[in-house]
């Protein structure tokens, strides 16, 4: 998550939990810290995620491999190009299906 989004949320981060992240163009940035237990709502319940804060990024939030593994995410792809993603909340056992 870029700094501008984090600042608009106004929640504190753990600045003692830094991470070096390498982008596709091989540029390396050090995060500003981690926003712990950010609650995301998929329409029914909250899911808590750990979010690294970057000085700058061209996305609002990138839900990558750690999120997909935690949520046991699966995708359904259709001939018309549409896609659904199914998320399984490990804490509640609930399943969420969302269009992408």
C-alpha positions as CSV (number, residue, x, y, z in Angstrom):
1,X,0.0,0.0,0.0
2,X,1.4,3.4,-0.9
3,X,2.1,6.0,1.8
4,X,-0.7,8.3,0.4
5,X,-3.4,5.7,1.0
6,X,-2.0,4.8,4.5
7,X,-2.0,8.4,5.5
8,X,-5.6,8.8,4.4
9,X,-6.6,5.8,6.6
10,X,-4.9,7.3,9.6
11,X,-4.0,4.1,11.4
12,X,-0.6,3.6,13.1
13,X,2.1,1.3,11.6
14,X,4.8,-0.8,13.1
15,X,7.9,1.1,11.9
16,X,10.2,-1.5,13.5
17,X,9.0,-4.2,11.0
18,X,10.6,-3.1,7.7
19,X,11.0,-5.1,4.6
20,X,12.9,-4.7,1.3
21,X,10.7,-5.2,-1.7
22,X,11.9,-5.7,-5.3
23,X,9.6,-4.6,-8.1
24,X,9.3,-6.1,-11.6
25,X,11.8,-3.5,-12.9
26,X,14.3,-4.7,-10.2
27,X,14.0,-1.5,-8.2
28,X,14.3,-2.2,-4.5
29,X,12.4,-0.1,-1.9
30,X,12.4,-0.4,1.9
31,X,8.9,-0.3,3.4
32,X,8.0,2.3,6.0
33,X,6.5,-0.4,8.2
34,X,3.6,-2.8,8.5
35,X,-0.1,-1.9,9.1
36,X,-1.1,-4.8,11.4
37,X,-4.5,-6.5,11.3
38,X,-6.1,-4.2,8.7
39,X,-9.7,-5.2,8.4
40,X,-11.0,-5.8,4.9
41,X,-14.7,-6.5,4.4
42,X,-15.9,-8.6,1.6
43,X,-19.6,-8.0,2.3
44,X,-20.3,-10.2,5.3
45,X,-17.4,-10.3,7.7
46,X,-14.0,-8.7,8.3
47,X,-10.8,-10.4,7.3
48,X,-7.5,-9.2,8.9
49,X,-4.4,-8.7,6.7
50,X,-0.9,-7.4,7.4
51,X,-0.1,-4.6,4.9
52,X,3.4,-3.3,4.1
53,X,3.5,0.4,3.5
54,X,5.7,1.7,0.6
55,X,6.9,5.2,0.1
56,X,5.3,5.1,-3.4
57,X,3.4,2.6,-5.5
58,X,1.1,2.8,-8.6
59,X,-1.6,0.7,-6.9
60,X,-3.8,1.2,-3.8
61,X,-3.3,-2.3,-2.3
62,X,-1.7,-5.3,-3.8
63,X,-3.1,-8.6,-2.6
64,X,-0.5,-11.1,-3.6
65,X,0.7,-14.6,-2.9
66,X,0.7,-14.4,0.9
67,X,-3.0,-13.2,0.8
68,X,-4.0,-15.9,-1.7
69,X,-2.3,-18.6,0.4
70,X,-3.8,-17.4,3.7
71,X,-7.3,-17.3,2.1
72,X,-6.9,-20.5,0.0
73,X,-8.0,-18.4,-3.0
74,X,-9.2,-20.1,-6.1
75,X,-10.2,-18.6,-9.4
76,X,-12.9,-19.6,-11.9
77,X,-12.2,-18.4,-15.5
78,X,-14.9,-18.3,-18.1
79,X,-14.8,-18.2,-22.0
80,X,-16.2,-14.7,-22.0
81,X,-13.1,-13.5,-20.1
82,X,-14.9,-13.0,-16.8
83,X,-13.5,-14.4,-13.6
84,X,-14.7,-15.1,-10.1
85,X,-12.4,-15.5,-7.1
86,X,-13.3,-17.7,-4.1
87,X,-11.8,-16.9,-0.7
88,X,-11.9,-19.1,2.4
89,X,-11.6,-17.3,5.7
90,X,-9.3,-19.5,7.9
91,X,-10.7,-17.8,11.1
92,X,-14.4,-18.1,10.5
93,X,-14.4,-21.0,8.0
94,X,-16.7,-18.9,5.7
95,X,-16.3,-18.8,2.0
96,X,-16.7,-15.7,-0.2
97,X,-17.2,-15.7,-4.0
98,X,-16.5,-12.4,-5.7
99,X,-16.5,-11.3,-9.3
100,X,-13.2,-9.7,-10.4
